[in-house]
């Protein structure tokens, strides 16, 4: 190891702002199974698939249409 390193020409990590935060969330088993089957079909881990779907909804400002009877 060197005694000193020169970081004067270094750049910031471009992915630092895209850090994911771990949370706890309750999701129905049927929904999880749906995403697990879909993930096997498309080859993406189901948690990444769920995150991509939710991110897409947030970027498009999708709002649920709820009707109460």
Secondary structure, 3 states (H helix, E strand, C coil): CCCCCCCCCCCCCCCHHHCCCCCCCCCCHHHHHHHHHHHHHHCCCHHHHHHHHHHHHHHCCCCCCCCCC
